């Protein structure tokens, strides 16, 4: 895709049907992730490790 083609694609208007399809896909993916998390949750030590980390956005804001 050329830069000009990308600009046309980026600036186009999304129809309500396209929006609804995108949102349905996002909800479906979110539900799949939720089901996987219920079936095989992350271990507590990994979750504690992530909670203690400073992520990029937090580091940039400081």
Predicted model as a PDB file, atoms N, CA, C, CB and O in Angstrom, pLDDT in the B-factor column:
MODEL        1                                                                  
ATOM      1  N   UNK A   1       0.857  -1.176   0.000  1.00 82.00           N  
ATOM      2  CA  UNK A   1       0.000   0.000   0.000  1.00 82.00           C  
ATOM      3  C   UNK A   1       0.898   1.232   0.000  1.00 82.00           C  
ATOM      4  CB  UNK A   1      -0.973   0.002   1.232  1.00 82.00           C  
ATOM      5  O   UNK A   1       1.793   1.364   0.835  1.00 82.00           O  
ATOM      6  N   UNK A   2       0.653   2.107  -0.924  1.00 90.00           N  
ATOM      7  CA  UNK A   2       1.451   3.331  -0.995  1.00 90.00           C  
ATOM      8  C   UNK A   2       0.953   4.328   0.044  1.00 90.00           C  
ATOM      9  CB  UNK A   2       1.393   3.949  -2.416  1.00 90.00           C  
ATOM     10  O   UNK A   2      -0.115   4.156   0.632  1.00 90.00           O  
ATOM     11  N   UNK A   3       1.741   5.368   0.256  1.00 89.00           N  
ATOM     12  CA  UNK A   3       1.342   6.413   1.204  1.00 89.00           C  
ATOM     13  C   UNK A   3       0.029   7.068   0.787  1.00 89.00           C  
ATOM     14  CB  UNK A   3       2.441   7.473   1.322  1.00 89.00           C  
ATOM     15  O   UNK A   3      -0.820   7.352   1.632  1.00 89.00           O  
ATOM     16  N   UNK A   4      -0.138   7.308  -0.505  1.00 90.00           N  
ATOM     17  CA  UNK A   4      -1.359   7.947  -1.001  1.00 90.00           C  
ATOM     18  C   UNK A   4      -2.568   7.036  -0.773  1.00 90.00           C  
ATOM     19  CB  UNK A   4      -1.221   8.292  -2.504  1.00 90.00           C  
ATOM     20  O   UNK A   4      -3.634   7.500  -0.369  1.00 90.00           O  
ATOM     21  N   UNK A   5      -2.397   5.749  -1.034  1.00 90.00           N  
ATOM     22  CA  UNK A   5      -3.490   4.797  -0.808  1.00 90.00           C  
ATOM     23  C   UNK A   5      -3.839   4.727   0.674  1.00 90.00           C  
ATOM     24  CB  UNK A   5      -3.108   3.397  -1.333  1.00 90.00           C  
ATOM     25  O   UNK A   5      -5.011   4.650   1.044  1.00 90.00           O  
ATOM     26  N   UNK A   6      -2.818   4.754   1.510  1.00 88.00           N  
ATOM     27  CA  UNK A   6      -3.064   4.717   2.949  1.00 88.00           C  
ATOM     28  C   UNK A   6      -3.828   5.952   3.404  1.00 88.00           C  
ATOM     29  CB  UNK A   6      -1.745   4.604   3.714  1.00 88.00           C  
ATOM     30  O   UNK A   6      -4.743   5.843   4.221  1.00 88.00           O  
ATOM     31  N   UNK A   7      -3.474   7.111   2.896  1.00 89.00           N  
ATOM     32  CA  UNK A   7      -4.177   8.351   3.257  1.00 89.00           C  
ATOM     33  C   UNK A   7      -5.648   8.272   2.871  1.00 89.00           C  
ATOM     34  CB  UNK A   7      -3.518   9.566   2.574  1.00 89.00           C  
ATOM     35  O   UNK A   7      -6.510   8.686   3.646  1.00 89.00           O  
ATOM     36  N   UNK A   8      -5.947   7.748   1.691  1.00 89.00           N  
ATOM     37  CA  UNK A   8      -7.342   7.612   1.262  1.00 89.00           C  
ATOM     38  C   UNK A   8      -8.065   6.653   2.200  1.00 89.00           C  
ATOM     39  CB  UNK A   8      -7.430   7.109  -0.211  1.00 89.00           C  
ATOM     40  O   UNK A   8      -9.185   6.935   2.625  1.00 89.00           O  
ATOM     41  N   UNK A   9      -7.442   5.528   2.529  1.00 85.00           N  
ATOM     42  CA  UNK A   9      -8.049   4.537   3.427  1.00 85.00           C  
ATOM     43  C   UNK A   9      -8.258   5.125   4.822  1.00 85.00           C  
ATOM     44  CB  UNK A   9      -7.168   3.273   3.511  1.00 85.00           C  
ATOM     45  O   UNK A   9      -9.308   4.927   5.433  1.00 85.00           O  
ATOM     46  N   UNK A  10      -7.267   5.838   5.315  1.00 86.00           N  
ATOM     47  CA  UNK A  10      -7.324   6.395   6.666  1.00 86.00           C  
ATOM     48  C   UNK A  10      -8.407   7.461   6.786  1.00 86.00           C  
ATOM     49  CB  UNK A  10      -5.971   6.984   7.054  1.00 86.00           C  
ATOM     50  O   UNK A  10      -9.042   7.581   7.834  1.00 86.00           O  
ATOM     51  N   UNK A  11      -8.621   8.223   5.743  1.00 88.00           N  
ATOM     52  CA  UNK A  11      -9.568   9.335   5.794  1.00 88.00           C  
ATOM     53  C   UNK A  11     -10.987   8.961   5.359  1.00 88.00           C  
ATOM     54  CB  UNK A  11      -9.069  10.452   4.933  1.00 88.00           C  
ATOM     55  O   UNK A  11     -11.879   9.809   5.368  1.00 88.00           O  
ATOM     56  N   UNK A  12     -11.199   7.710   4.983  1.00 88.00           N  
ATOM     57  CA  UNK A  12     -12.530   7.339   4.516  1.00 88.00           C  
ATOM     58  C   UNK A  12     -13.514   7.261   5.683  1.00 88.00           C  
ATOM     59  CB  UNK A  12     -12.479   5.998   3.772  1.00 88.00           C  
ATOM     60  O   UNK A  12     -13.115   7.101   6.837  1.00 88.00           O  
ATOM     61  N   UNK A  13     -14.774   7.374   5.372  1.00 89.00           N  
ATOM     62  CA  UNK A  13     -15.834   7.322   6.376  1.00 89.00           C  
ATOM     63  C   UNK A  13     -16.250   5.866   6.554  1.00 89.00           C  
ATOM     64  CB  UNK A  13     -17.057   8.213   5.963  1.00 89.00           C  
ATOM     65  O   UNK A  13     -16.502   5.154   5.583  1.00 89.00           O  
ATOM     66  N   UNK A  14     -16.317   5.444   7.796  1.00 89.00           N  
ATOM     67  CA  UNK A  14     -16.729   4.073   8.099  1.00 89.00           C  
ATOM     68  C   UNK A  14     -18.244   4.054   8.240  1.00 89.00           C  
ATOM     69  CB  UNK A  14     -16.034   3.538   9.401  1.00 89.00           C  
ATOM     70  O   UNK A  14     -18.828   4.873   8.950  1.00 89.00           O  
ATOM     71  N   UNK A  15     -18.867   3.105   7.553  1.00 92.00           N  
ATOM     72  CA  UNK A  15     -20.325   2.994   7.634  1.00 92.00           C  
ATOM     73  C   UNK A  15     -20.729   2.388   8.973  1.00 92.00           C  
ATOM     74  CB  UNK A  15     -20.878   2.140   6.468  1.00 92.00           C  
ATOM     75  O   UNK A  15     -19.902   1.798   9.668  1.00 92.00           O  
ATOM     76  N   UNK A  16     -21.978   2.532   9.325  1.00 94.00           N  
ATOM     77  CA  UNK A  16     -22.490   1.960  10.572  1.00 94.00           C  
ATOM     78  C   UNK A  16     -22.354   0.440  10.569  1.00 94.00           C  
ATOM     79  CB  UNK A  16     -23.961   2.360  10.784  1.00 94.00           C  
ATOM     80  O   UNK A  16     -22.047  -0.163  11.597  1.00 94.00           O  
ATOM     81  N   UNK A  17     -22.581  -0.172   9.416  1.00 95.00           N  
ATOM     82  CA  UNK A  17     -22.449  -1.630   9.322  1.00 95.00           C  
ATOM     83  C   UNK A  17     -21.001  -2.062   9.579  1.00 95.00           C  
ATOM     84  CB  UNK A  17     -22.915  -2.125   7.934  1.00 95.00           C  
ATOM     85  O   UNK A  17     -20.760  -3.027  10.304  1.00 95.00           O  
ATOM     86  N   UNK A  18     -20.027  -1.338   8.978  1.00 93.00           N  
ATOM     87  CA  UNK A  18     -18.619  -1.654   9.225  1.00 93.00           C  
ATOM     88  C   UNK A  18     -18.276  -1.469  10.697  1.00 93.00           C  
ATOM     89  CB  UNK A  18     -17.705  -0.776   8.355  1.00 93.00           C  
ATOM     90  O   UNK A  18     -17.559  -2.285  11.276  1.00 93.00           O  
ATOM     91  N   UNK A  19     -18.778  -0.408  11.301  1.00 94.00           N  
ATOM     92  CA  UNK A  19     -18.542  -0.149  12.712  1.00 94.00           C  
ATOM     93  C   UNK A  19     -19.098  -1.287  13.562  1.00 94.00           C  
ATOM     94  CB  UNK A  19     -19.171   1.189  13.126  1.00 94.00           C  
ATOM     95  O   UNK A  19     -18.432  -1.771  14.477  1.00 94.00           O  
ATOM     96  N   UNK A  20     -20.318  -1.709  13.257  1.00 96.00           N  
ATOM     97  CA  UNK A  20     -20.942  -2.792  14.006  1.00 96.00           C  
ATOM     98  C   UNK A  20     -20.164  -4.099  13.871  1.00 96.00           C  
ATOM     99  CB  UNK A  20     -22.372  -2.992  13.538  1.00 96.00           C  
ATOM    100  O   UNK A  20     -20.020  -4.843  14.841  1.00 96.00           O  
ATOM    101  N   UNK A  21     -19.665  -4.373  12.671  1.00 96.00           N  
ATOM    102  CA  UNK A  21     -18.867  -5.588  12.456  1.00 96.00           C  
ATOM    103  C   UNK A  21     -17.558  -5.534  13.242  1.00 96.00           C  
ATOM    104  CB  UNK A  21     -18.572  -5.779  10.956  1.00 96.00           C  
ATOM    105  O   UNK A  21     -17.147  -6.529  13.839  1.00 96.00           O  
ATOM    106  N   UNK A  22     -16.912  -4.384  13.243  1.00 95.00           N  
ATOM    107  CA  UNK A  22     -15.664  -4.215  13.990  1.00 95.00           C  
ATOM    108  C   UNK A  22     -15.912  -4.413  15.483  1.00 95.00           C  
ATOM    109  CB  UNK A  22     -15.054  -2.818  13.727  1.00 95.00           C  
ATOM    110  O   UNK A  22     -15.153  -5.109  16.157  1.00 95.00           O  
ATOM    111  N   UNK A  23     -16.974  -3.799  15.994  1.00 97.00           N  
ATOM    112  CA  UNK A  23     -17.299  -3.931  17.418  1.00 97.00           C  
ATOM    113  C   UNK A  23     -17.650  -5.370  17.775  1.00 97.00           C  
ATOM    114  CB  UNK A  23     -18.461  -3.003  17.789  1.00 97.00           C  
ATOM    115  O   UNK A  23     -17.284  -5.844  18.851  1.00 97.00           O  
ATOM    116  N   UNK A  24     -18.350  -6.068  16.897  1.00 97.00           N  
ATOM    117  CA  UNK A  24     -18.685  -7.473  17.141  1.00 97.00           C  
ATOM    118  C   UNK A  24     -17.416  -8.311  17.201  1.00 97.00           C  
ATOM    119  CB  UNK A  24     -19.631  -8.009  16.045  1.00 97.00           C  
ATOM    120  O   UNK A  24     -17.300  -9.199  18.046  1.00 97.00           O  
ATOM    121  N   UNK A  25     -16.462  -8.039  16.313  1.00 97.00           N  
ATOM    122  CA  UNK A  25     -15.187  -8.759  16.338  1.00 97.00           C  
ATOM    123  C   UNK A  25     -14.430  -8.497  17.634  1.00 97.00           C  
ATOM    124  CB  UNK A  25     -14.325  -8.357  15.138  1.00 97.00           C  
ATOM    125  O   UNK A  25     -13.876  -9.419  18.234  1.00 97.00           O  
ATOM    126  N   UNK A  26     -14.407  -7.241  18.063  1.00 97.00           N  
ATOM    127  CA  UNK A  26     -13.713  -6.884  19.301  1.00 97.00           C  
ATOM    128  C   UNK A  26     -14.358  -7.590  20.490  1.00 97.00           C  
ATOM    129  CB  UNK A  26     -13.726  -5.353  19.513  1.00 97.00           C  
ATOM    130  O   UNK A  26     -13.659  -8.123  21.352  1.00 97.00           O  
ATOM    131  N   UNK A  27     -15.688  -7.594  20.537  1.00 97.00           N  
ATOM    132  CA  UNK A  27     -16.388  -8.285  21.633  1.00 97.00           C  
ATOM    133  C   UNK A  27     -16.119  -9.785  21.609  1.00 97.00           C  
ATOM    134  CB  UNK A  27     -17.899  -8.029  21.548  1.00 97.00           C  
ATOM    135  O   UNK A  27     -15.925 -10.397  22.659  1.00 97.00           O  
ATOM    136  N   UNK A  28     -16.104 -10.383  20.414  1.00 97.00           N  
ATOM    137  CA  UNK A  28     -15.849 -11.820  20.282  1.00 97.00           C  
ATOM    138  C   UNK A  28     -14.450 -12.159  20.762  1.00 97.00           C  
ATOM    139  CB  UNK A  28     -16.033 -12.274  18.826  1.00 97.00           C  
ATOM    140  O   UNK A  28     -14.259 -13.131  21.493  1.00 97.00           O  
ATOM    141  N   UNK A  29     -13.476 -11.366  20.355  1.00 97.00           N  
ATOM    142  CA  UNK A  29     -12.094 -11.597  20.777  1.00 97.00           C  
ATOM    143  C   UNK A  29     -11.964 -11.429  22.286  1.00 97.00           C  
ATOM    144  CB  UNK A  29     -11.136 -10.635  20.048  1.00 97.00           C  
ATOM    145  O   UNK A  29     -11.288 -12.218  22.946  1.00 97.00           O  
ATOM    146  N   UNK A  30     -12.613 -10.401  22.832  1.00 95.00           N  
ATOM    147  CA  UNK A  30     -12.584 -10.193  24.273  1.00 95.00           C  
ATOM    148  C   UNK A  30     -13.188 -11.361  25.026  1.00 95.00           C  
ATOM    149  CB  UNK A  30     -13.315  -8.923  24.631  1.00 95.00           C  
ATOM    150  O   UNK A  30     -12.665 -11.765  26.065  1.00 95.00           O  
ATOM    151  N   UNK A  31     -14.281 -11.910  24.516  1.00 96.00           N  
ATOM    152  CA  UNK A  31     -14.911 -13.071  25.150  1.00 96.00           C  
ATOM    153  C   UNK A  31     -13.992 -14.292  25.077  1.00 96.00           C  
ATOM    154  CB  UNK A  31     -16.267 -13.383  24.478  1.00 96.00           C  
ATOM    155  O   UNK A  31     -13.898 -15.058  26.036  1.00 96.00           O  
ATOM    156  N   UNK A  32     -13.313 -14.473  23.940  1.00 95.00           N  
ATOM    157  CA  UNK A  32     -12.382 -15.592  23.816  1.00 95.00           C  
ATOM    158  C   UNK A  32     -11.244 -15.457  24.832  1.00 95.00           C  
ATOM    159  CB  UNK A  32     -11.815 -15.667  22.381  1.00 95.00           C  
ATOM    160  O   UNK A  32     -10.853 -16.443  25.457  1.00 95.00           O  
ATOM    161  N   UNK A  33     -10.721 -14.261  24.995  1.00 92.00           N  
ATOM    162  CA  UNK A  33      -9.647 -14.030  25.971  1.00 92.00           C  
ATOM    163  C   UNK A  33     -10.163 -14.294  27.374  1.00 92.00           C  
ATOM    164  CB  UNK A  33      -9.096 -12.584  25.862  1.00 92.00           C  
ATOM    165  O   UNK A  33      -9.469 -14.908  28.185  1.00 92.00           O  
ATOM    166  N   UNK A  34     -11.367 -13.840  27.668  1.00 92.00           N  
ATOM    167  CA  UNK A  34     -11.966 -14.062  28.984  1.00 92.00           C  
ATOM    168  C   UNK A  34     -12.127 -15.560  29.266  1.00 92.00           C  
ATOM    169  CB  UNK A  34     -13.333 -13.351  29.078  1.00 92.00           C  
ATOM    170  O   UNK A  34     -11.833 -16.020  30.370  1.00 92.00           O  
ATOM    171  N   UNK A  35     -12.589 -16.316  28.275  1.00 93.00           N  
ATOM    172  CA  UNK A  35     -12.767 -17.757  28.457  1.00 93.00           C  
ATOM    173  C   UNK A  35     -11.428 -18.455  28.705  1.00 93.00           C  
ATOM    174  CB  UNK A  35     -13.459 -18.367  27.228  1.00 93.00           C  
ATOM    175  O   UNK A  35     -11.343 -19.339  29.558  1.00 93.00           O  
ATOM    176  N   UNK A  36     -10.397 -18.073  27.981  1.00 91.00           N  
ATOM    177  CA  UNK A  36      -9.065 -18.660  28.181  1.00 91.00           C  
ATOM    178  C   UNK A  36      -8.562 -18.327  29.580  1.00 91.00           C  
ATOM    179  CB  UNK A  36      -8.063 -18.148  27.107  1.00 91.00           C  
ATOM    180  O   UNK A  36      -7.980 -19.181  30.247  1.00 91.00           O  
ATOM    181  N   UNK A  37      -8.779 -17.099  30.027  1.00 87.00           N  
ATOM    182  CA  UNK A  37      -8.338 -16.696  31.368  1.00 87.00           C  
ATOM    183  C   UNK A  37      -9.071 -17.484  32.443  1.00 87.00           C  
ATOM    184  CB  UNK A  37      -8.559 -15.191  31.580  1.00 87.00           C  
ATOM    185  O   UNK A  37      -8.482 -17.814  33.472  1.00 87.00           O  
ATOM    186  N   UNK A  38     -10.344 -17.791  32.223  1.00 89.00           N  
ATOM    187  CA  UNK A  38     -11.091 -18.598  33.191  1.00 89.00           C  
ATOM    188  C   UNK A  38     -10.584 -20.032  33.231  1.00 89.00           C  
ATOM    189  CB  UNK A  38     -12.578 -18.584  32.857  1.00 89.00           C  
ATOM    190  O   UNK A  38     -10.501 -20.638  34.300  1.00 89.00           O  
ATOM    191  N   UNK A  39     -10.247 -20.573  32.066  1.00 89.00           N  
ATOM    192  CA  UNK A  39      -9.800 -21.961  31.981  1.00 89.00           C  
ATOM    193  C   UNK A  39      -8.366 -22.143  32.470  1.00 89.00           C  
ATOM    194  CB  UNK A  39      -9.917 -22.452  30.556  1.00 89.00           C  
ATOM    195  O   UNK A  39      -8.039 -23.171  33.063  1.00 89.00           O  
ATOM    196  N   UNK A  40      -7.512 -21.155  32.226  1.00 85.00           N  
ATOM    197  CA  UNK A  40      -6.099 -21.280  32.585  1.00 85.00           C  
ATOM    198  C   UNK A  40      -5.577 -19.917  33.045  1.00 85.00           C  
ATOM    199  CB  UNK A  40      -5.261 -21.818  31.379  1.00 85.00           C  
ATOM    200  O   UNK A  40      -4.891 -19.229  32.289  1.00 85.00           O  
ATOM    201  N   UNK A  41      -5.900 -19.523  34.288  1.00 81.00           N  
ATOM    202  CA  UNK A  41      -5.496 -18.201  34.757  1.00 81.00           C  
ATOM    203  C   UNK A  41      -3.973 -18.087  34.928  1.00 81.00           C  
ATOM    204  CB  UNK A  41      -6.190 -17.888  36.077  1.00 81.00           C  
ATOM    205  O   UNK A  41      -3.269 -19.085  35.083  1.00 81.00           O  
ATOM    206  N   UNK A  42      -3.497 -16.852  34.896  1.00 78.00           N  
ATOM    207  CA  UNK A  42      -2.079 -16.612  35.121  1.00 78.00           C  
ATOM    208  C   UNK A  42      -1.736 -16.908  36.576  1.00 78.00           C  
ATOM    209  CB  UNK A  42      -1.701 -15.158  34.754  1.00 78.00           C  
ATOM    210  O   UNK A  42      -2.569 -16.691  37.456  1.00 78.00           O  
ATOM    211  N   UNK A  43      -0.540 -17.394  36.845  1.00 81.00           N  
ATOM    212  CA  UNK A  43      -0.150 -17.659  38.228  1.00 81.00           C  
ATOM    213  C   UNK A  43      -0.037 -16.361  39.035  1.00 81.00           C  
ATOM    214  CB  UNK A  43       1.180 -18.419  38.264  1.00 81.00           C  
ATOM    215  O   UNK A  43       0.296 -15.306  38.494  1.00 81.00           O  
ATOM    216  N   UNK A  44      -0.320 -16.458  40.341  1.00 79.00           N  
ATOM    217  CA  UNK A  44      -0.312 -15.270  41.197  1.00 79.00           C  
ATOM    218  C   UNK A  44       1.044 -14.578  41.222  1.00 79.00           C  
ATOM    219  CB  UNK A  44      -0.713 -15.645  42.606  1.00 79.00           C  
ATOM    220  O   UNK A  44       1.101 -13.349  41.274  1.00 79.00           O  
ATOM    221  N   UNK A  45       2.137 -15.337  41.186  1.00 80.00           N  
ATOM    222  CA  UNK A  45       3.444 -14.698  41.240  1.00 80.00           C  
ATOM    223  C   UNK A  45       3.705 -13.853  39.989  1.00 80.00           C  
ATOM    224  CB  UNK A  45       4.537 -15.754  41.401  1.00 80.00           C  
ATOM    225  O   UNK A  45       4.378 -12.825  40.069  1.00 80.00           O  
ATOM    226  N   UNK A  46       3.180 -14.276  38.843  1.00 80.00           N  
ATOM    227  CA  UNK A  46       3.336 -13.481  37.625  1.00 80.00           C  
ATOM    228  C   UNK A  46       2.517 -12.205  37.725  1.00 80.00           C  
ATOM    229  CB  UNK A  46       2.916 -14.293  36.382  1.00 80.00           C  
ATOM    230  O   UNK A  46       2.990 -11.134  37.344  1.00 80.00           O  
ATOM    231  N   UNK A  47       1.294 -12.305  38.233  1.00 75.00           N  
ATOM    232  CA  UNK A  47       0.435 -11.134  38.388  1.00 75.00           C  
ATOM    233  C   UNK A  47       1.072 -10.138  39.354  1.00 75.00           C  
ATOM    234  CB  UNK A  47      -0.966 -11.548  38.889  1.00 75.00           C  
ATOM    235  O   UNK A  47       1.072  -8.936  39.088  1.00 75.00           O  
ATOM    236  N   UNK A  48       1.620 -10.628  40.481  1.00 78.00           N  
ATOM    237  CA  UNK A  48       2.298  -9.747  41.434  1.00 78.00           C  
ATOM    238  C   UNK A  48       3.511  -9.085  40.791  1.00 78.00           C  
ATOM    239  CB  UNK A  48       2.725 -10.533  42.684  1.00 78.00           C  
ATOM    240  O   UNK A  48       3.782  -7.910  41.039  1.00 78.00           O  
ATOM    241  N   UNK A  49       4.241  -9.832  39.968  1.00 78.00           N  
ATOM    242  CA  UNK A  49       5.399  -9.290  39.265  1.00 78.00           C  
ATOM    243  C   UNK A  49       4.976  -8.141  38.352  1.00 78.00           C  
ATOM    244  CB  UNK A  49       6.103 -10.392  38.452  1.00 78.00           C  
ATOM    245  O   UNK A  49       5.633  -7.100  38.316  1.00 78.00           O  
ATOM    246  N   UNK A  50       3.872  -8.329  37.609  1.00 79.00           N  
ATOM    247  CA  UNK A  50       3.401  -7.292  36.690  1.00 79.00           C  
ATOM    248  C   UNK A  50       2.898  -6.062  37.442  1.00 79.00           C  
ATOM    249  CB  UNK A  50       2.293  -7.843  35.794  1.00 79.00           C  
ATOM    250  O   UNK A  50       3.104  -4.937  36.988  1.00 79.00           O  
ATOM    251  N   UNK A  51       2.248  -6.258  38.574  1.00 77.00           N  
ATOM    252  CA  UNK A  51       1.729  -5.127  39.345  1.00 77.00           C  
ATOM    253  C   UNK A  51       2.867  -4.249  39.859  1.00 77.00           C  
ATOM    254  CB  UNK A  51       0.875  -5.625  40.521  1.00 77.00           C  
ATOM    255  O   UNK A  51       2.688  -3.041  40.012  1.00 77.00           O  
ATOM    256  N   UNK A  52       4.028  -4.832  40.126  1.00 75.00           N  
ATOM    257  CA  UNK A  52       5.151  -4.077  40.648  1.00 75.00           C  
ATOM    258  C   UNK A  52       5.985  -3.381  39.594  1.00 75.00           C  
ATOM    259  CB  UNK A  52       6.014  -4.968  41.426  1.00 75.00           C  
ATOM    260  O   UNK A  52       6.862  -2.585  39.930  1.00 75.00           O  
ATOM    261  N   UNK A  53       5.733  -3.662  38.334  1.00 71.00           N  
ATOM    262  CA  UNK A  53       6.540  -3.078  37.259  1.00 71.00           C  
ATOM    263  C   UNK A  53       6.045  -1.704  36.878  1.00 71.00           C  
ATOM    264  CB  UNK A  53       6.535  -3.979  36.040  1.00 71.00           C  
ATOM    265  O   UNK A  53       4.861  -1.393  37.002  1.00 71.00           O  
ATOM    266  N   UNK A  54       6.956  -0.899  36.420  1.00 65.00           N  
ATOM    267  CA  UNK A  54       6.590   0.403  35.850  1.00 65.00           C  
ATOM    268  C   UNK A  54       6.616   0.243  34.341  1.00 65.00           C  
ATOM    269  CB  UNK A  54       7.566   1.558  36.329  1.00 65.00           C  
ATOM    270  O   UNK A  54       7.633  -0.133  33.759  1.00 65.00           O  
ATOM    271  N   UNK A  55       5.501   0.531  33.726  1.00 62.00           N  
ATOM    272  CA  UNK A  55       5.400   0.370  32.283  1.00 62.00           C  
ATOM    273  C   UNK A  55       5.767   1.676  31.600  1.00 62.00           C  
ATOM    274  CB  UNK A  55       3.982  -0.080  31.874  1.00 62.00           C  
ATOM    275  O   UNK A  55       5.883   2.718  32.245  1.00 62.00           O  
ATOM    276  N   UNK A  56       5.944   1.608  30.310  1.00 59.00           N  
ATOM    277  CA  UNK A  56       6.445   2.720  29.511  1.00 59.00           C  
ATOM    278  C   UNK A  56       5.618   3.992  29.714  1.00 59.00           C  
ATOM    279  CB  UNK A  56       6.454   2.338  28.039  1.00 59.00           C  
ATOM    280  O   UNK A  56       6.188   5.064  29.918  1.00 59.00           O  
ATOM    281  N   UNK A  57       4.308   3.896  29.663  1.00 57.00           N  
ATOM    282  CA  UNK A  57       3.473   5.091  29.787  1.00 57.00           C  
ATOM    283  C   UNK A  57       3.669   5.752  31.143  1.00 57.00           C  
ATOM    284  CB  UNK A  57       1.995   4.739  29.584  1.00 57.00           C  
ATOM    285  O   UNK A  57       3.711   6.979  31.242  1.00 57.00           O  
ATOM    286  N   UNK A  58       3.790   4.942  32.184  1.00 52.00           N  
ATOM    287  CA  UNK A  58       3.992   5.500  33.515  1.00 52.00           C  
ATOM    288  C   UNK A  58       5.358   6.168  33.592  1.00 52.00           C  
ATOM    289  CB  UNK A  58       3.859   4.406  34.595  1.00 52.00           C  
ATOM    290  O   UNK A  58       5.487   7.242  34.180  1.00 52.00           O  
ATOM    291  N   UNK A  59       6.370   5.555  33.015  1.00 51.00           N  
ATOM    292  CA  UNK A  59       7.719   6.105  33.054  1.00 51.00           C  
ATOM    293  C   UNK A  59       7.800   7.418  32.276  1.00 51.00           C  
ATOM    294  CB  UNK A  59       8.720   5.093  32.491  1.00 51.00           C  
ATOM    295  O   UNK A  59       8.500   8.344  32.688  1.00 51.00           O  
ATOM    296  N   UNK A  60       7.084   7.500  31.148  1.00 51.00           N  
ATOM    297  CA  UNK A  60       7.106   8.716  30.339  1.00 51.00           C  
ATOM    298  C   UNK A  60       6.387   9.851  31.062  1.00 51.00           C  
ATOM    299  CB  UNK A  60       6.460   8.463  28.965  1.00 51.00           C  
ATOM    300  O   UNK A  60       6.813  11.003  30.980  1.00 51.00           O  
ATOM    301  N   UNK A  61       5.306   9.539  31.767  1.00 52.00           N  
ATOM    302  CA  UNK A  61       4.531  10.566  32.449  1.00 52.00           C  
ATOM    303  C   UNK A  61       5.310  11.197  33.610  1.00 52.00           C  
ATOM    304  CB  UNK A  61       3.226   9.975  32.960  1.00 52.00           C  
ATOM    305  O   UNK A  61       5.037  12.332  34.002  1.00 52.00           O  
ATOM    306  N   UNK A  62       6.270  10.462  34.150  1.00 52.00           N  
ATOM    307  CA  UNK A  62       7.003  10.971  35.313  1.00 52.00           C  
ATOM    308  C   UNK A  62       8.086  11.923  34.958  1.00 52.00           C  
ATOM    309  CB  UNK A  62       7.586   9.858  36.080  1.00 52.00           C  
ATOM    310  O   UNK A  62       8.780  12.426  35.841  1.00 52.00           O  
TER     311      UNK A  62                                                      
ENDMDL                                                                          
END                                                                             
